Amino acid sequence: MPERTSGPRRAALVIGGGMTGMLAAAVLSDHSDVTVIESDVLPRLPGPRRGLPQARHAHLLWSGGVRALEDLLPGITDQLVACGARLVPIMSGMVSKAPSGQWFRRFENAHHVNLVCSRDLLDSTIRTEVLRRPRVTVRERTELLGLEGDADRVTGVRIRGAEGAETLSADLVIDATGRASRAPVWLTDLGLPPVREKVVDAGVGYASRIYRAPAAAGEDFPIVNVQADPRRPPGRGGIILPIEEGRWLVTLSGSRGGQPSRDKGEFVAFARSLPHPVIGDLLAKAEPLTDVVTTRSTANKRRYFEKSPRWPAGFAVLGDAIAGYNPVYGHGLTAAAQSVLELRKVLARQGVRSPETARLVQRRAARPVGQAWDLAVGQDALYPGATDETPSRLERAAATFIDRAVDAGARNPHALRALLDVMSMQRPPARLLAPDMLFRVFLGRKQPLLDEPPLTEEERKAAGL
């Protein structure tokens, strides 16, 4: 419920105008006036921006993220679909090869979906909806210089814009600046102890290119995903995301010693070098529309703000500013949306001025972030050189169990649904230890593994295979 106004109007600041920042601004606008501080110029229509280079690579929202997004902005899913986004049922709308080599069967009556579109369309649609709110304003081309206040309470920020430096006061400041967040530095500048961090870097590089899909492929062509196997380095994988306007966004990946290049002539050959050549084969009949773009900024980086012994009132961190992940697992957007949902839950009880609000937000936002972190790091930690820490006996046992669960999912649709409950971030990892899942992992009836990707004959013909 919106807070009743008494005395001076409440004010909140959001640092960063990406998806997390806009969602946070929407939530805060029910309680206060909101100013979004953004260093870029935000596109008025779907388009790239300098501060979000990773937008050129594949992104998607799992079911848990779709639900959070719709909860935060009712009707936004229909708006996205009307603009060309797709709600893809998982697994009927996906062809996927597991890291351990199994092809998952496709089945009807799916309980899970992926929201698939370009990142430009996703951000633009969310941004347009949020900026309709009269209590939300944006200050573009504005640099954040630091936090105002002390170790007990943040009272605002120092910024520099076109007219020079100034100070803005606020009851609550939200950092939504993503991977590049300088929150640990800002906090130590206030006299707080350093924030504990952890990095797991598999050395994965990405190369992406957009193609015009074969005309016969139609709008319902499945997502095609070949996942890398960390036990056989260098791990190579790739994904075809059918996005708006009849295009395929294709992202290829490779770990240390096997990264893809930006050479256009090598793109399809690299796709054919994956654990299965299906992506390269599908691209043979597709028309390239863009050059190849690459990135090496894929390390998993976690900042444990919620464990800090002291935390200032009036400041909280959300989304990728808490943790950034190897994008191949597709959980970053979902975790970000769910972290904003936690912000809303806290504000419904505490309000922006409560001295407890920021600490509660930080602790609760760590829950979805931690789940996404565990899903990503569980695989990436297996790559040589990814971390200085040797996996513990418990971590090795967990990885072995996940392999068994994946194998069961590839052979039994009921086991796969349970696995997707966790992968979609709708249920916690403990779902895999429920009696029904344990039975199917260790004792349940299992079908033989598939030898080839489960494309239908019509899909093969449409793609020219």
N, C-alpha and C positions, 0 to 999 in steps of 0.2 A: 504494500500500500504506500502511496506517496506520503511523505512526511508533512505534517502541518507546519506552516511557516509562522514563526514567532521571532521577533527581532530581525537582525540583518538576514538577508537572503543567503541561503546556503550556496556554497560554490565548490565545484569539483574540477580537477584538471586531469586530463588523460594525455599521457605522452605517447605519441604514435598513432597514426591514422589508418593503420591496416585493419584487417578483419577483427582482431582481438580488441583494438582500441575503439573501433566503432561499436562493437557489441557492448563493451563496457560503458561507452557514452550513452547508449540507449538505456541501459539499466540505471545509470546514475541520474538520467534526466527525469526519472520518476521521483527523485528526492532533492534535486538541486539544479542550479544552472551549471552547465558543463562547457568547458573550453577544451578543444582538442589541439594539442601542439604538434605540428607536423613539419619536418624539415623539407619535404618534397612539395611539389605542386601536384595536387591530386587530380587525376584525369576526370573530366566531366562525363565522358563516355567510357565504355570498357576499353582499356588500353594499358600498355606497360608504364611503369614508373621506375625511376632510377634507384630508389631505395629498396626495391623488392626484386632483385635479379633472379631469385629462385622461382619466381612466378612463371618463368619460361619452361619449367619442368613439370612433370605430372603431379597433380594434386587430386585428392578426393576426400570426401567425408564419409566415414563409416556410419552405420545406423545410430550409434550413440551420439555422434556429432550432429546428424540430421535432426534427431529429436531435440537436442539442446538448442540448435539454431532456430527451429520452429517454435520452441517454447519461449525463446527470447524475442523473436520477431514473428508473431503469428501471421501466416500467409506468405512468408518469404519463400518457402519451397515452391509454391504454385507460381510465384513471380519468376523464379529462376527457370522452372520448367517451361513457362510461356516464352522465355527468351532463348530456349534451346538446350538448357541443361537436361540431364536424364537422371531418373531414379532407376538404377539398375538392380534388379533382384539378384541376390547372391544365394545360391550358386547358379541358377538357371541362366543368368546373364553374364557369367564369367567362365573363362577357360583358364585354369590355373595349375601350374606345376609347383609343387612344394620344394623347399630347399633340400629336403632329403630325397627328392626325385619322383615322388608319386604325383600322378595326375588326379585331381579331384573330380569326382563325378558331378554332373549337373542334375539338379532335381527341381521339380516344381514345388509350389506351396512354400516358397522361401519365406523365412521370418526376418530376413535382414536385407538391407539395401545399401548401395553406394550412391551418393550424389556426385555426378560426374559432369564437369564443365571446365572451361578454361579458368584459371585463377583471376584473370582480368574481369570476366563476367561475374564471378562470385563476389569479388571485392566491390565492383561497381554497383551491383544490385543492393548489397548490404549498405554501402555508403549512401546511396540515394535514399533508401528507406530511412536511415537514421537521421540524415541531415534535414529531413522534412520536419523534424521535431523542433519547435520554436525555442526550446531551452538548450539546444546544442549549437555551438558555433565552432568554426575551425580557424586557426591561425596558421597559414601555410608559410613556407620558407622561413621557418623560425627554429632557431637552434636552442637546445636546452643547455645551459651552462652549469647548473647544479641545483641542489635542493636548498631551500631556506628552512631554518629551524635549528634544532639541536638533536642530541641523541635521544631525547625523550619524546619530541614531537616535531614532525614536519609541518611547516605552516604555509608552504608555497614553493615556488621555483623561481630561479633566475633564468631569463631568456634573452636572446638577441635576435631581433628581426630587422626589417627594412629600416625602421626608425631608431635603431640602436638597442642598447641593453635596458632591461627593466625587470621589476619584480612583480610577480602575480601571487596573490594570497589565495589560499584554498583550505577548505575543511578536510578534503581528502584528495590525495594525488595518487594516480594509478600509472604505473610504468607498463606500457604495452609496446615497447620498442623492439621486441623480438631478440634474435640471436645476438645482435650488436649491443644489447643493453649495457649501460655503464653503471647500473645500480650498485654493484659491489664497491665501485670507486666512490660514488656519491655517499654511500653509507659510511665508509671509512673516513671521508672528509668531515662527517658529522661527529666523529669520535667513536664510532661503533667498531666492534672487532671484525676482522675479515670474515667473509662468508665462505663456508666450506664448499668446494667445487669438486666435481669428478668429470673426467673426460674419458670416453671410450671411442677411439678413432680407428676405424677399419681401413682408412685410407681410400674410401670409395670415391670414384669420380663419376660424373654424370655427363651424358651428351643427349640432347633432345632436338627433335625436328618435327615440324608439322607437315602432314601429308594430306592431299585430297584423297578421300577414300574412294575405292572403285564404286562407280555409280550403282551397281547392282547390290552392293553391300547393304544399302538401306540404313535406316535410323536405329535399327535394333541389333546391329552387329555387336557381339559380346566384347567385353573387356578381355584382353589376352595378356596373361601375366606369366612369365617364366622367372622364377625366383632363383637367386644365387645360392650356391651351397658353400657355407663357410668352412666346411671340413675339407674342401678341395680347392685351396687357393691357387691362383686368384679367382675369387668368386665373381661370376658374371651373370647378369640378369637383365630383364627388360620388360616393358609394358606398353601395350597399345591402349590408349584411352580414346574411345570415340566421343568427340566433343561437338559443340554446336557448329552449324553451317556445314555439315557433312565432312568434317575433318577428323583426322586421327592425330592425337598428340602422342608421339613415340619417345619414350625415355629409355636409354640404355645405361647400364652401370657396370663398373668393374672395380675390384679392390686393388691394393698395391700390386704393381707389376702387370696389371691387366685392365687399366682404365681405357675407356674409349677416347678418341681424339675428336677434334672439330673438323677433320678432313671429310668433306662430303662424299668423296669416293670410297671411304672406308666404312661408312655408316651401315649399309646393308650387310657387308661382309662381317662386321662385328656382330650384328644381330644373328647371323647364321652361325656364329661361333658359340652361342649360348648353349646351355645344357640340352636344348632342343632348338632346331632352326626355324620353328614355325613363324616367329615374328619376321625374320628375314624373308621367308617365303611369301608372307602376306604383303610385305612392302614391295615386292617385285612388280606388282600390278597397280601400285598406288603412285600418285604424282606428288613429288616433293614441292612444298610451297615456300619454305624458308630455308635459311642457312642452318647449320648446326651450332647450337650454343652449348657451352660446357660449364661445369663448376666442380670445384674440389672442396667446397665448404660443406661437408657432410658429417662432421664429427658429432657424436652424441655428447652434449655438454649439460650437466645438471648442476644447478645452484641450490643449495639446501637452505634457503631463506627461512623456512619454517622451523629449522633447528637452531637458529641463532639465539644465543642466551639473552640478548636484549633486542627489542624491536621498537622503532619509534611509532607512536600514534600518528595517524594521518597519512600513511604511505603504505602501498601494497604493490606487489608485482604479479603480473598475470601472463599466461600463455608461454610463448617461446622465450620470453625473458627469464622465465624460471628454468626451462629446459628446452633445448633444441635437439632434434633427433635426425638420424639418418632418414631422409625423406622416403626411402624405398618402402617403408612399412606403412606409410600413409596415415599416421596417427596424430601428427602435429596439429592439424586443423580441428580434429575432434577433441583433443585434449584442451585446446585453447577455448573452444566454445563451452566445454563443460566447466572450465575454470571460471568463466564469466557467470555461468549459472550459479556457481558457488557464491560469487560476489552478490548476486541478487538475493540468495537465501539469507545471507548475513545481514544485508541492508534491510530486509523485511522485518528483522527483529531488533537491530542495533541502531540503524541510522548513520548518516555520514559523520556526525560530530562525536559519536561515542568514542572514548579513548580505547575501547576494546575492539572496535571494528577492524582496524588494519591487521591486527594480530590474528583475529579469527579468520579473516579472508585468506591470509597467507597460509594458515594451517589447512584450511579446507581446500584451497586451490591445489595444494600438494597432492591430493588424492588422485584426481584424474591424471595429473602430470606424472605421478609415480607409476601408475599403471602403464601409461604409454612408454615410460622409460624402461620398465621391466621387459615389455614386449620387444623393444628395439635392442636393448643391450644383451638380452638373452641370446640373440643370434650374433651380434657384432663382436661380442667379447671373445668369440671362438676364433676370430681371424688372428693370424700371427701379428704381433706388434700392436694390437688394438689397445692394450692396457698393460701397465706394469704389474698389475696384480694377477697372480695365477688363480684361475677359477677354483673355488673351494670345493670340497667333496660334495656339499649340499648343492652347489650350483651345477656341478657336473651331473648329479643325480636328477636335478630338475630338468636339465637339457635332454637327458636320456628319456625321461618321462614324456616330455613334449614331443619328442620324435615318435614315441609309441602312440601318443594321442593323435598326431598328424596322420600316422599310418592307419589308425582306426578310422579317422575321418575320411580318408581316401577310399575306404572299403565299406563304410556304413553311414548312410545319410543322417541317422540319429546322432551318431558321434560327431559328425561334421557340424550339425546344428549347435551342439554344445560348444565345440571349438570356436564357432563363429560368434557365439554369445560373448566370448572373451575378446576375440579379435576385433569385433565391432564396438568394443568398449561399452556394451550394455550390461554386462555382468562382470564381477571381479574374477581374478584368476582362480579363486577357490571353487568356481563352477566346475573346473576340470577334475576336482577331487570329489564331486558328488557321487553317490553310489551308482546311479545309472550310467555315468560316464566311466567310472572305474570298471564296471562290469563289461562295457563294450570295449574298453581298451585291452583288458586281460582275458576275457572269457567269451565275449559276444561273437555272434556269427558275422563272418567277414566275407565280402565278395573278393574275387581276384582283382589285382591291380590292372589298370588300363595300360595298354602299350603305347597309345598315341593320344594326342590332344583331342578332347571330345567335341570337336566341331561337327555340326550336322552336315549332311551332304549338301543341303541348300547353301549353308554358309561357305563351304569350300568352293562351290561353283561361283557364288557371288563374288568371292575374293580372287577368283582366277586360279585356284589350286587344282 
